[in-house]
């Protein structure tokens, strides 16, 4: 069976997945700045699970049902506070550097992330949905090769309704890693574009962030600017993260 390798650049692309059968597909979701990077760091530091939701209201509903969850989220670069929720401060923002072992070990975290949540939910019918970023590319590629699916879909979460440059870079990097395991794959033009974009930027990923709107925004917020180089570190985490059938992102143990 020939594997098809494709890449989805924007929400308009991935939201069409709901009209398809994904039974034979492995989806890999990227939201490098910063949702998937935060998920990976939290799981590496012992978090039990990471539950992505779209809104403050949805996060608060989880808290009412499961009081011991941690709430994570920001609005305009600042942690969500009581005046925005009607009563309770969130425990964490969205910076991956916040998800330390001391704060998250053994905890379930509910986090508001609009595009990352949309992308993950669009992949709910897949054979397997993996969560990735620069932090765990090699481990993700190895898992993809082990699965041998009919389709591999690299899903870039984007920003609002647009493409996010950093997601395309990470997807291109992963495609470069995984393609040798699928020498007969049918590779879409979108994947070739992402690989070419990555190849051009690979020698200086941080410098390439001048083209990335998300990165420019973060780099202009003093307390968040370090999130950019932090999230661009390649393969510092040897772990595979996946979304289970309940919509929780967890570590894959086998």
Secondary structure, 3 states (H helix, E strand, C coil): CCCEEEEECCHHHHHHHHHCCCCCEEEEEECCCCHHHHHHHHHHCCCCEEEEECCHHHHHHHHHHCCCCEEECEECCEECCHHHHCCCCCCECCCHHHCCHHHHCCCEEEEECHHHHHHHHHCCCCCEEEEECHHHHHHHHHHHHHHCCCEEEEEECCECCECCHHHHHHHHHHHHHHHCCCCCCEECHHHHHHHHHHHHHHHHHHHHHHHCHHHHHHHCCCCCCHHHHHHCCCCCCCCCEEECCCCEEEECCC
